[in-house]
Amino acid sequence: MSARRAWLKISTVAAALAGAAPAWAQPVAPGPSASMSTSVPPASAPSLESGLSVAELDAMLAPLGHDAIDDRRAAVAEVVGAGTGALPAITKKLAELRKTGDGGTYSAVKAARERAGGGPGFNLLEALVTARPEASVTRALVSVTLAHALAHMATTPAVRQLVLLASDAGGALRPELGRQLKGIGDRAMAGLIEAHRDPSPETRTWASNLLEGMGKRTAGDAVQTRDNQALADVLRAYANLHDLDAMQVVLSFTNSDRVVVRAAAREATLAYGQEGLWRLREAYAVLTGGPPPEGISAADLAKKLFDAYDRFRLHDVYALLDRGLAEQRDGHLKEAISDLDEALARQPMLDRRAETAPAYVAWAESLEKDDPAGALAYLRKALRVDEGGPVSAHARAEIAALEGEALLARGLTDTEPFERALALDPGNVRARADLDRIHARLDASRARGWRMLAAAVVFVLAIGGIVVVGGRRGSRAAA
């Protein structure tokens, strides 16, 4: 845990012990002065992507009730920069505030607007920060700060919370929320589309007006974005609403070249369920030129439609794949690998990619003598396309053998890689030959060692004999 997070926990406990004031009004150590701009998180704000508890969030919000403006500015900057990990805590905090009623927020926001004149350049957050920190002002400042934190996240779940805020405090925050959502741009669309089912008519109208102001009046307008994540969320939003008028637009992306968008469109299509059956039948007939099977469910028909789209979209890729496999069978490995590489480059997750593994293993074996590094690369590619297929054990054995040979080339003798290779593929001739050579060298080395040891023993015994005999002769001479 970071020092900042630990300090927050300590301050939370202190606030609980004090217990006399609301959570956001408990004093904590003042922070540094900060700008009111929330477009970029301050450098000092912690990135709490791992999650933030409500108690920790309360401790961060506490200085909003301080008398010092600099304390309030610093607290705003810290909360706004808390990151997407703070979303659950902010959601719970807003729900808690919602249970306690308005808390004077409507009056505080109205008074702030009147003081500033409420012109086009009016900044509600700045107006509340610089106002006298009465209880109602502090409560309003908490809500607006949390709104800015959500806008800074710019994700669909965060926008959903902003839409919920639009109904709080008698709708007093809607102008500020609208300004924030327009700033988010395309990432706000999905949440605003889902607002069409909000129980509040005022919120539904407000969301529709925002979308129209952004130039996103229809489903066709909403999908005009280059942001893949925003587009994916929009497609899911229409499916969540079961908007059948938008289903034709959703279907048009089920054959997209963009993987994220295509997956979202197919997920959204399936989410329509049986309600979308007639649209699916129409799309299938247009694509295939024939009627779909009678009595088929919407889910099964959708899958047939997706398969048909894949065949059409990947026609050239499958042609490359088939040509490469034919070249492999004919013994033209170099040409085969070129075509297979191109096919997988165009469609890395091709459903038939496992069929390429034997060609990659064969090509790798042809490179082992002159280009061991290249051989290793192609063996590993074979495992990526078919991790548990028929040639996977052989590929792993070849990798182990090549790794063992690389160690030998560096002067390191290790039998383990070759033993591992034989355990994976007992018929691996390369590993067996390398292991036999290592054992032969080790046996020869041991034999030389024993011979040298025997010679040393004989030498020592000879020296000992000479010493003993010489000693006796010296004794006789002395006698």
Helices and strands as residue ranges (DSSP letters): H 3-18, G 23-25, H 54-61, G 62-65, H 69-80, G 84-86, H 87-99, H 105-116, H 124-129, H 135-153, H 156-165, G 168-171, H 174-184, G 185-188, H 189-194, G 195-197, H 201-213, H 219-222, H 228-241, G 244-246, H 247-252, H 259-271, G 273-276, H 277-288, H 298-313, H 315-329, H 333-346, G 353-356, H 357-367, H 372-385, H 392-409, H 416-424, H 429-478
